[in-house]
Amino acid sequence: MDMRKPAGRNVKRTRQEKGLTQEQLAELSGFSQQYISGLEQGRRNPTVVSLYELATALGISHTELVSPDGEE
């Protein structure tokens, strides 16, 4: 299974649920807005460290980002 797509969908869904723009998430996480955009579109291959940093910025568990349905 290609984990880029579910991870990207989960980042986007959680970001939107929290009312954050890509720019705001970029500022919170230390990644660029372009990276966030590419990730959400399933074009980026995030590392475990990247997913952990994004999850921390979103206030969720990193396992939620790799779960196919967005649940732990």
Backbone bond lengths (Angstrom), bond angles and torsions (degrees), N, CA, C in turn:
res aa  C-N    CA-C-N  psi(-1)  N-CA   C-N-CA  omega(-1)  CA-C   N-CA-C  phi
1 M - - - 1.452 - - 1.528 109.35 -
2 D 1.324 115.68 135.86 1.456 121.90 176.83 1.527 108.40 -81.01
3 M 1.316 116.77 108.65 1.467 121.16 -175.07 1.528 113.07 -79.20
4 R 1.333 117.43 -6.52 1.470 118.61 179.81 1.516 111.54 -64.09
5 K 1.316 116.93 -41.58 1.468 119.86 -176.36 1.526 112.70 -68.96
6 P 1.352 119.92 -51.14 1.470 117.52 178.21 1.526 112.68 -62.78
7 A 1.318 117.62 -37.58 1.471 119.83 178.99 1.519 109.72 -62.86
8 G 1.321 116.72 -43.94 1.468 120.81 178.95 1.515 112.30 -63.43
9 R 1.343 116.07 -43.80 1.474 119.93 178.10 1.523 110.72 -61.89
10 N 1.331 116.55 -41.47 1.466 120.36 -178.58 1.523 111.83 -67.87
11 V 1.327 117.13 -38.65 1.470 119.90 175.97 1.523 109.38 -62.57
12 K 1.321 116.92 -48.61 1.464 120.75 -178.16 1.526 111.43 -62.14
13 R 1.332 116.84 -47.75 1.461 120.98 -179.78 1.520 111.29 -58.50
14 T 1.329 116.42 -48.09 1.465 120.53 -178.25 1.520 110.81 -66.32
15 R 1.318 116.91 -42.00 1.476 120.74 178.41 1.522 110.12 -58.44
16 Q 1.323 116.20 -46.03 1.466 119.85 -179.39 1.520 111.74 -67.86
17 E 1.324 117.71 -38.82 1.468 121.32 176.85 1.524 111.49 -60.22
18 K 1.323 115.74 -34.11 1.470 120.81 -179.39 1.529 111.74 -85.26
19 G 1.339 116.70 -2.42 1.465 120.84 178.02 1.514 113.69 73.68
20 L 1.321 116.62 27.42 1.460 121.19 -178.36 1.526 111.49 -100.52
21 T 1.314 116.05 145.10 1.457 120.51 170.15 1.526 108.10 -85.47
22 Q 1.311 116.20 167.95 1.467 119.32 175.03 1.517 110.16 -60.93
23 E 1.312 116.84 -37.61 1.464 120.84 179.96 1.531 111.02 -63.97
24 Q 1.329 116.45 -41.35 1.458 119.85 179.41 1.521 111.18 -66.56
25 L 1.332 116.90 -41.78 1.463 119.67 177.75 1.524 110.24 -64.69
26 A 1.307 116.69 -38.40 1.459 120.74 178.05 1.531 110.26 -59.90
27 E 1.317 116.01 -44.23 1.466 120.16 179.25 1.526 111.57 -64.14
28 L 1.316 116.55 -42.68 1.470 120.96 -179.57 1.528 112.57 -67.58
29 S 1.322 116.01 -36.11 1.467 120.48 -172.78 1.523 114.03 -94.21
30 G 1.325 116.92 -20.95 1.466 120.00 -176.94 1.517 113.34 88.96
31 F 1.333 117.59 2.41 1.459 121.31 176.37 1.524 108.83 -94.92
32 S 1.310 117.06 162.80 1.460 120.13 178.24 1.523 110.31 -79.48
33 Q 1.323 115.85 158.48 1.454 120.67 176.21 1.527 109.56 -62.38
34 Q 1.323 117.78 -34.77 1.457 121.89 178.65 1.526 110.79 -64.29
35 Y 1.331 116.96 -38.80 1.464 120.80 177.62 1.528 110.08 -64.86
36 I 1.333 116.63 -45.44 1.467 121.35 179.84 1.525 109.42 -59.89
37 S 1.315 117.06 -45.29 1.456 121.69 179.72 1.525 111.46 -60.09
38 G 1.318 116.35 -48.81 1.461 120.74 179.29 1.517 112.42 -62.24
39 L 1.309 116.21 -37.85 1.460 121.06 178.46 1.527 110.57 -64.88
40 E 1.328 115.84 -47.03 1.459 120.18 -178.88 1.529 111.83 -63.66
41 Q 1.314 117.08 -27.82 1.464 121.37 179.27 1.526 112.36 -86.89
42 G 1.328 116.89 -0.47 1.460 120.87 178.48 1.517 113.55 77.32
43 R 1.327 117.26 18.23 1.466 121.28 -179.67 1.520 112.95 -96.39
44 R 1.310 117.42 -13.69 1.464 121.92 179.56 1.518 110.28 -101.26
45 N 1.315 115.58 148.55 1.455 121.42 177.21 1.527 107.35 -109.33
46 P 1.346 117.48 90.74 1.464 119.83 -174.00 1.527 112.31 -71.83
47 T 1.313 115.20 146.59 1.457 120.38 174.51 1.526 108.80 -83.78
48 V 1.303 115.92 168.29 1.459 121.15 176.74 1.529 109.52 -60.65
49 V 1.310 116.75 -39.70 1.468 121.02 179.34 1.527 110.18 -64.50
50 S 1.332 117.35 -42.71 1.469 121.02 178.40 1.525 110.89 -60.47
51 L 1.324 116.35 -45.72 1.460 120.06 179.53 1.529 111.18 -62.64
52 Y 1.322 116.28 -39.28 1.463 120.06 178.04 1.532 110.51 -63.08
53 E 1.323 116.79 -45.00 1.472 120.92 179.92 1.527 111.46 -63.65
54 L 1.318 116.80 -42.28 1.464 120.30 178.26 1.528 110.88 -65.20
55 A 1.322 116.80 -43.55 1.463 120.28 178.77 1.522 110.85 -61.17
56 T 1.315 116.67 -41.84 1.465 120.77 178.41 1.527 110.02 -61.80
57 A 1.322 117.18 -44.07 1.468 121.12 179.37 1.526 111.00 -63.85
58 L 1.332 116.93 -32.50 1.464 121.52 -179.83 1.529 112.64 -86.82
59 G 1.320 117.03 -9.16 1.460 120.78 178.90 1.518 113.43 74.26
60 I 1.336 116.41 32.54 1.463 121.17 179.40 1.524 109.46 -130.07
61 S 1.318 115.59 172.94 1.459 120.93 175.44 1.522 109.64 -77.76
62 H 1.313 116.07 143.00 1.465 119.81 179.30 1.524 111.76 -62.21
63 T 1.324 117.62 -24.95 1.464 119.82 179.77 1.525 111.81 -67.49
64 E 1.324 117.34 -25.90 1.460 120.44 177.76 1.524 111.39 -65.73
65 L 1.308 117.36 -28.07 1.462 120.43 -177.81 1.513 112.97 -76.39
66 V 1.307 117.73 -22.94 1.471 119.54 -178.49 1.522 112.53 -105.61
67 S 1.308 117.08 -2.18 1.456 120.71 178.91 1.527 108.94 -73.51
68 P 1.330 118.20 132.11 1.467 120.48 -178.22 1.525 113.75 -56.74
69 D 1.312 117.64 -32.34 1.463 119.74 -178.93 1.524 113.35 -107.19
70 G 1.326 117.39 7.93 1.440 121.03 178.90 1.514 115.09 78.97
71 E 1.329 116.14 9.98 1.471 121.46 179.82 1.514 108.50 -114.47
72 E 1.313 115.81 151.98 1.470 120.21 176.13 1.495 110.70 -75.77
